């Protein structure tokens, strides 16, 4: 589990390898990741957009920007949490993702919160079996 806290808003990420969607013989490795956002601040916030910086094992970088997450722009009151799952395909057996969410509070102030850097690595058991 990877965790970052910005302005009392925690972002936790749990990556996992998706064997059934991956095809190593074709250089296709797919990971899922589960994100939990916890609003431990004393203000209402809304997630407006996301930015991902994805680096594969060859050093290739992909940047992803877009509105919300999985088609949603969740609103979180103090004490609320929001969870979603998504995925990331790579052409190498490992990589790193890091990013940020742009949030807006009730006063209309926009600010970024950190998504912790997390590694996408094949599980040890997978290496032993293949």
N, C-alpha and C positions, 0 to 999 in steps of 0.2 A: 504494500500500500504506500502510495506517495501522497504527500500532503503539503499544501502551502496556505498561508493565512495572510490576507490583505484586508485592512480596515475591519477586522473581526469577522470577515467572511472566509470560511474555510472551503478549500477545494481539495477533495480526495480523489485519487485515480487508482483504479485496480485494472491493470492490463492482463489479458489472457490470450493464448495462442489458439487460433481456430483451425484445427487439423482438417475438418471436413470441407473448409473453403479454400485451403491451401493446396498448391500443386508444386512442390519443390523441384520436380523434374522440369518444370516450365518456368522456374525462377519466380514463383508466385507464393508469397508468404503473407498470411492474413492474420491480423490481431484484432481482437475486440478490446474495448476498454469501458469500464463502468465509472461514471463520474458522479460524485455526490457533492452538492453545494449546500453548505449550511450557513444560514444568516444568523450569526451570533452577535450582530451589531444591534443598536437600538433604533435603526431606521429601516423603512421600507426600501427595497431595491428591486429593479427589474433588469434582467440580463437582455441586452440589446443585440450584441454581436459577439463573434468569436474570431480568434486568430490562432492558427497552428503553424509551427515551424517544425517540419519533419525532416530528419536527416537519416538516410539509410547507411549501411555499413560501407558503401563505396564513397560516401561523402556527398552524394547527390542530395540537394535540398528541394523540398516542395513547400510552398507557403499556401495556406488555405484560409480564406477570409469569407465571412458570410453572416447573414442575419441569424440571430438566435442559435439554438441547438436542436437538432432533429426536428426542425419545423416548428419549434416553440420558442417563445420569449418569456420564460417563466417570471412571475412576480413572487417575491419572497418577503413576507412580513418578518419582523424580529422573531427569532426562534424557529422559523420555517426551514425546511430542507427540500431539495429537489434532486432527483436522481434520473439519469438517462444512460443508455448504452449506445455505442457507435463502433465503428471499425476503421481499420487502416490497412490497405494492402501495400506490400513492399516487394521489390524485386531481389532483395537480399535477405538472409536469414536473421538479421537484426537491424535495429535502428533506435532512434531517440526522438521523442516528441516533447515539445514544450509549447506553451502559448499563454493566451490571456483572454479574458472576457471583458467586454466593455459593459459597464453597468450604469444605471441612472437611478438617483434617489428621488424622493418625493419632491425635493426642492428643484429638481431638474438638473442637478449637477451630474456630469458624466465623469466617470473614472474607470481605470482598469484594475482588474484583480488578476493575480498570477495563477496560472495553471502550472503545477510543478512539473519539472522535467521528469520523464519516466522512460525506462528502457523497454524495448520490444526485443525479447530474446527467446529463442527456442527453449522449451523446457529441457532440463537435463535428461529426463526419461525419454524424450523424443530422440535425442542424440544417441542414446544407448540402443534404442530399438531400430534405428534406421542407419 
